[in-house]
């Protein structure tokens, strides 16, 4: 796992990891409030859920942005080379650029499941 974080680019993967940590902290806070929801707590849970969704979407877009920048670097390298490049080397480079996108998608899916769980919890206690 750490290998993918390093290969995917420490700046992008590290930022995505920090965002994921923030999402988990917000999820724990919302989960604690959802144990015994009251009218005031429900508003806070909705607000936290909105923050989680926004951060989740940002992680998805940020992961895609990381891949696009990686592909631009690959194409720039290919444009400056006068010799033939082995397809295996090119495929490895493209594969590595996908790591940040995959990580962003995984974080996004986990966040959507968390917000879905919070929504189901709130719907079960509303009159």
N, C-alpha and C positions, 0 to 999 in steps of 0.2 A: 504494500500500500504506500509506504513512504517513497518507494522508487517512483511510482506514478506522480506523486506530488512534486518530486524533484525534477523528473523528466518533463513534466508539463509546464515547467517554468515557475520558479519560486515566487515571483511577484504575483502572477495571476492565481496560482493554486493557493498561495498563502493568503491572499486577499479573500478568496472564496472560502477558505477554512475559517477565517475570522468572521466573515458574514454568517457562515453556518453556526458558529458558536453563539453569535448574537441572536440568531433565530431560535436556537435551543434555549437560551436564557429567557427570551420572551415567551417561549412555549411553556416553560416551567412556571413562570409567573402567572400566565393565563390559566394553566392547569390547576395551580393552587387556588386561584379565585373561583374556578369552576367546581371545586369540591362542594361548596355550599353557596350557590349563587343567590345573590339578592339583587334588587333593582339597580343599586349603585354598582355592584360588581359586574352585572351583565353589561353595562355600558363600558366598563373598563376592559372586559373581555373582548367586546366587539372592537374596541380601539386597538388592543394588542393584536387581535386577529388581522386587522387591516394592516398594521405594521409588518406582521409576519408575511402576509401576502405580497406587500410591496417589496420587502427585502428579498423574498423568494424570486419574484420576477426580475429584480435587479441582478441576482446571482445568475439567473439563466442568461440574461443579455450580456452580462460581464464575461461569462464563459464563452459565449459565441464570439464576443469581441476579441478575446484572447486567441481563439482559433483563427480568426480572420487575420490578426496581426502575424501569427505564426505562418500562415499561408503566404502572406505578402513577403515575409523574410525568405521563405523557400523560393518563391518566384524571382525575387531579387537576386538570390544566389545563382539560380539557374540562368538568369539573363547575363550574368557577368562571367560565367564559365565558358571557356572555349572548347573544353573537352567533353567527351561523352560522360554522362552520369549513369551509374548502374540503377536499374529500376528498383532494386532492393533498398538502396539508400534513399531514393525518392519516396518509396512507400513507407519506410520507417519514419521519415520526417513528417509525412502527412498523418501517419498514425499518432505521432506524438502531439501534433496540433489538436487532435480530437480529445485529448485528455481533459482540457479545461472545459470544453463543451459538455462532455459526459458528466464531469463533476458538477457543473452547474445544473444539468438536468436532474441528476440524482438529488441534489439539495432542493430543487424546485418541487420534485415529486414528494419528498419527505415533508416539506412545508405544507403542501396542499393536503396531504393526509392529516397533518396536525390540525390545520384549520377546519377540515371536515369533521374531525373528532370533537373539536370545541363546539362547532355548530350543532352537531348531533346532541351533545351534552346540554347545550342551552335550549334546544328545541324540546328536550325531554322534560325540562322543568318549567317551561313557559305555560301559562294557562290556556 
